[in-house]
């Protein structure tokens, strides 16, 4: 039985409509929700928690209709983006508050407090009030409160955004480990693609108030079902080249690509299409008989394990992600080829062909 099921849910705002949203989160799954800011990710969590009531559609928790259930009945924990700590309580009191409300024994409270304090490294700030804590410390206390209150599911809204980069990486590992060890259901929202892809079993990509695609991290990265998904998944983002389809293949305007790209579906002839290539699937150097293009390198960004090359062809910017350190002079002309096993083609409506 699914832990959470949302069916055709719509929530109307004055200048924005969320939905219709349909998605299923399985018991014990780490489910990620990713998308640019202000696309409705937090609203989906609030609909699950019960802080928002849908204008249309249904929400089910473990098979039960939850639309008329109160927040307390739903037995769900949530870490809010704004943290929502009690300002008059210290860190210890904030963490154990839900346990005290449930009448948990002092021995169990002490055990849970020791557990989350060790995992989240907050033992030294338990006596501080939120006003005395840094943003990262407040975030860890909020996480600790959610972990301490073992519940049906845990909703995490940008839970580690305020932490520094090294601690974020550490916390990603710990979140995944805790979720696995406790077989707990997590719904994790972030606008940080790397964060969501690293921890999630499946990811829902949200764009313009709708779910554009649901799949494993590899699915949404390697086989995006639309340009909308391809544009937001990947760093740097996918390169796009617009062209026209004929019975012989895909042709491009001007001198962007040196020759036609072979395309065998003759039923699409006469329409337009967009070729998508990820930066890491563009290779420096190409033989004369290979499908490729000539471009000019505008700038080079050496980033340790890889190098980003910002190139230009006509008026279009092309991003290339080369492994390791690459010695390519700026303003030099380079011929590149594509990994033809990993190219993407989208029709005139932006849908994957």
N, C-alpha and C positions, 0 to 999 in steps of 0.2 A: 504493500500500500504506500502511496506517495505521502511524503511528509507535508508538502505544500502543493496546492494546485490552484492556479488562477485561470479562469475561463472567460474569455471575451470581456475583460474588465475595461471600462471606460471611466475616466475621471475628468470632468470639465472644469477648467479655470477660465477667468475672464479673457485671457489672451493666449491660451494654450490648452490643447486637448491631449491627454495621455490615453493612448490606446487606439483600437482595442488591443489588450495585452492578453496573451495566453502562454502559460509556461508551467512546467511541472518540475518540482524539486524532490528527488528521491530521498528516502530515509538514509542518513549517514553520508550524504553527498556534500561535497564542497562546491557550491554553485556560485559562480562569479557573474556580476552584472557590470558591464563596461560600456562607456560611452562618453562623449564630450560633456562638459558642464552644461547644466540647465536642459537636459534632455528627458528628465523624469525618473532618474534612477532612485533618488531618495523617496519619491512618492510611491514607488512600487513597494519599498520596505514598509512605509507607513500604512499602505493598504493591507499588507500581510499582518502587521502588528495590531491593526485596528484603530490607529489614530485617524485614518481617513476611511470614509465609507464610499464605495464605488457608486457612480450614478447608473451604471449598467454592469451586468456580469456577476460572476460568483467567485468566492474564495473558499477553498476547502482546506482544512487542517486534519491530516490523518483520516480523510474520508468524510469528516463532519463539515456541514455548511457553517462557515464562520462569520458570515456577514452580520448576523445579529448577536454574535458573541462579544462580550466586553473584552477590554485589553487584558485584565487579570485572568480571565477564563482561558485565554489562548496559550498561556504558559510559554511565552517567547521572551527571550532577552534581546536587548538592542543596545548597541554602542552608537550614540548619535555623533554626527559630525561636529556639533558644538559641545560635545561631551556631557553637558547637563549634570554636573556634580553638585552635591549639596554644599553650598559655600560655608555653612556653619559647622560642618563636620570635617574631621581630619581624614587623612587617607584611609586609615584603618576602619573608621566608622562608615565611610562611603562604601568600602568593599563589602563589609559584612551586613550592610543595611538590608538587602533582600533576604538574607538568611534569618535575621532576627524577625523580620516581618512574617516569615513562614513558621516561626517557632522552632527552628532547628536547635539542637542541643549545643551547649557551650563547647563540648569536646569536638563535635563535628565542625563548628565554626572555626575553632582554633586550627583544625586540620586543613580546612579549605584555605584559610588565611595564609598558613605556612606554604601551602602548595603554590598559590598564585603569586605570593611574594617572591618565591624563589624563581619561578618561571619568568616573571616580568621585571625582576631586579628593582623592586620598590621597597625593600625592607627599610632603607635609610630615609624614606619620605613618608612613612606611615603616620608620623606624628604631626606632619605639616597640614595646614589648611590649603585648599585649592589656590587661594590668593598668593600663597608663598611658593607655589610650584611653578616650574617652567611649563610651556605648552606640551612638551614631550612627556613630562612627569604626570601632568593631568590626564594625558591620553592613556598612559599605562594604568593609572588608577581606574579609569573608566573601563578599560579592558578587564582589569582584575575583578571589578564588580560583576561584569557579565559572566566571566568564567566561574566565579564563586557560586552564582545562582544557576545550578544545573537545570536546564529547561528543555522543552521539546525541540527548539531550534534557536540558533543565535543569528541575529541580523547585525551586520557590521557595516557601518556607513563611513567610508574613508578612515578606517580604524587606526592606521599608523602614519597618516599624512604629516603629523606634526613632529615626527621623530627624525633624527638625522639619518643620512644615507646608510651608514654602517649598521645602526640599530634597526632600521627598517628591514635590511636584509636578514638580520638575526631574528626579528620578530616574524617575518614570513615563514621561516623554517619552524619556529616554535608554534605558530598558529596551525600549520599543517600537521605537525606532530600531535598537538593536543586534540585536534579534530579526529585524527586517525585513532589515537589511543582510546578516546571516549566514544567513538562511533557516533559523533554528534553531527547534526545537520547545520551547516553554515551557509548563509547567503551573504555574500561579500560584495560590496559596491565600491568601485573606485574609478577615477578617470585616468589612473596610471595603468597603461596597458601592460607593462612588464610585471607589475604587482599582481594583477588579476590572472594573467596567463601562467605565472609561476606557481600559483597555489590551487587553481580551480580544476575540478574534474570536468566540468562543462562551463561554458561561458555564453551568456546572452548579450549580444551586442545591441545597444539601444541607440536609435537615431531618430530625431524629430518626433519623440513621443511614442515610437513604436519599436517593437523588437524586430530588428532586421535579420538576425540569424541566431540560432542556438546550435552549439556543437562543442566538441572538444577543442582545446586550444589549438591543436594541429589542424582541425577541420576549418576553423574560421581564419586561420593564417594561410594555410596552403590552398584552400578551396573556398575563398569568399564567394558568397552567392550573388553579390551585387557590387557595383562600384562604391556604394555608400559604405559597405563593410570594408572593402579594400582600402578606402581612403583613410580610415581611422585605425586599422590594425597594421602595425609595422612601423618601425622607426629606423631610418627615415621612411616616409610613406611611399607607397607604390608610385612608379612613373606611369603616365598614361600617354598613348599616342593615338590620335583619332585618324581614321581612314575610311575608305569606301570599299565595299565588297563587290567583286565581279565573279564570274564563273571560274576565273583562273586563280583567285586568291584575294588577299587584302592589300589594297594599294593606299599609299599615303600621299597627301598633298605636298607639293614643293620638294625640297631636298632632305626632308627629315630622315627618311630611311632610303637606303641606296637602291632597294629593289622591292618587289612585291613579297609579301609573306604568304607562304602556301596555306590555303585553307580549303578543306575538301567538301564542306557542306554547301552544295550549289543552290539549295533552296533559299539561302539567305542572300543570294546575288541581287544587287541593285540597292541594297540598304547601306547604312553606315554602321561602323563598329569601332570599338576602342580596344587597343592592345594594351595590356597591363604587364609591367615587368618590375619586380622588386629590386631595390638597389643592390642587394647581394647576388642577384642573378644576372648582373651585367659584368662581363669580363673584359679587362683591358687586353687589347690585342685581338686581331681577327685576320684570318687569311682572306685573300681576295674573293674566294668562292663562297665564303660564309655570309649568312644574313647578318648585317650589322649596320653601323652608322658611324660617321665621322663627327666629332664634336670638339669643342674647345674647353679646356679645364680652366674655370674661373678662380677657384680657390681650393685649398687642401686643408683638411682638418685631421691631424694625426691624433688618435684617441687611444693609443696604447695597443690593444689587441686588434684593432681595426682602424682603417682610415676612411673618412668620408670625402669623396671628391665631388665638388659642385661644378657641374659642366653645363654647357649651353649649346643648343642647336637651333638655329634661327632665333626666335624669341622665347623658346621654351627652355626651362631649367630642368636638367636631368641629374638625379642623385645616384651616385655609385658608392657602394660600400665594399671596399677591398680589404681582404684579410691582412693583418700585420701592418708593418710600416712600408709605405709605397713611396718611392722616389719619382714623383711626377712633377715637372716644373709647371708653375702657374702660367697661363696663357698659351700653353702648348696644345697642339692639335693631336688628338688621339683617335684611333679607330677601335671600336669596341664591338663585341658580339654578345648575343643573348644565350642563356641556357634554355634551349628550346623545350626541354622537359618541364620547365617550370614557368611557362608563360600563361597568361590569362586573357581571355577574350570576352568582351561584354557587348551586348547588342545596343541598338540605339536608345533603348529605355534604361540602360545601365544594368541589365540583368545578365548574369553569367551564361555564356553559351557553352 
